[in-house]
Amino acid sequence: MRGAVQRLRHGWRQAVRIARQMIGVPDYDTYVSHMRRHHPERAVMTYAEFFNNRLQARYRAGGGRCC
């Protein structure tokens, strides 16, 4: 039973991650994991800082257009 619950949780996390990617919401957990693994000397942004940083990066390059 425990294995089935773990598989369901893993499947749910994967589905949420994919859904976020589809609508353009960055994955904070992946960012934190990357920073801790590859850049342990650098400070990890809070979720709010990360989200604002990703929004700025996304909309700064293309300018404001409606269509």
C-alpha positions as CSV (number, residue, x, y, z in Angstrom):
1,M,0.0,0.0,0.0
2,R,2.8,2.4,0.9
3,G,4.4,1.9,-2.6
4,A,1.1,2.8,-4.3
5,V,0.8,6.0,-2.3
6,Q,4.4,7.0,-3.1
7,R,3.8,6.3,-6.8
8,L,0.6,8.5,-6.7
9,R,2.5,11.3,-4.9
10,H,5.3,11.1,-7.5
11,G,2.8,11.1,-10.3
12,W,1.0,14.1,-8.9
13,R,4.2,16.1,-8.5
14,Q,5.2,15.3,-12.1
15,A,1.7,16.3,-13.4
16,V,1.9,19.6,-11.4
17,R,5.4,20.3,-12.8
18,I,4.3,19.6,-16.4
19,A,1.2,21.8,-16.0
20,R,3.2,24.6,-14.6
21,Q,5.6,24.4,-17.5
22,M,2.7,24.4,-20.0
23,I,1.3,27.6,-18.7
24,G,4.8,29.2,-18.1
25,V,5.0,29.1,-14.3
26,P,8.7,28.4,-13.4
27,D,9.5,25.4,-11.1
28,Y,10.9,26.7,-7.8
29,D,11.8,23.3,-6.5
30,T,13.9,22.5,-9.6
31,Y,15.7,25.9,-9.2
32,V,16.5,25.2,-5.5
33,S,17.8,21.8,-6.3
34,H,20.0,23.1,-9.1
35,M,21.4,25.9,-6.9
36,R,22.2,23.6,-4.0
37,R,23.8,21.1,-6.3
38,H,25.8,23.3,-8.7
39,H,26.2,26.7,-6.8
40,P,26.3,25.9,-3.1
41,E,28.2,29.2,-2.4
42,R,25.4,31.3,-3.8
43,A,22.3,32.3,-1.8
44,V,19.0,30.8,-3.0
45,M,16.2,33.3,-3.8
46,T,13.0,33.1,-1.8
47,Y,9.9,31.9,-3.8
48,A,8.7,35.5,-4.2
49,E,12.1,36.7,-5.4
50,F,12.4,33.7,-7.8
51,F,8.8,34.3,-9.2
52,N,9.4,38.0,-9.7
53,N,12.8,37.3,-11.3
54,R,11.2,34.9,-13.8
55,L,8.4,37.3,-14.6
56,Q,10.8,40.0,-15.3
57,A,13.0,37.7,-17.5
58,R,9.9,36.6,-19.4
59,Y,8.4,39.9,-20.2
60,R,11.4,42.1,-20.4
61,A,12.7,40.6,-23.6
62,G,9.6,40.8,-25.7
63,G,8.2,44.1,-24.6
64,G,4.5,44.6,-24.1
65,R,2.4,43.3,-26.9
66,C,-1.1,42.1,-26.8
67,C,-1.2,39.7,-29.8
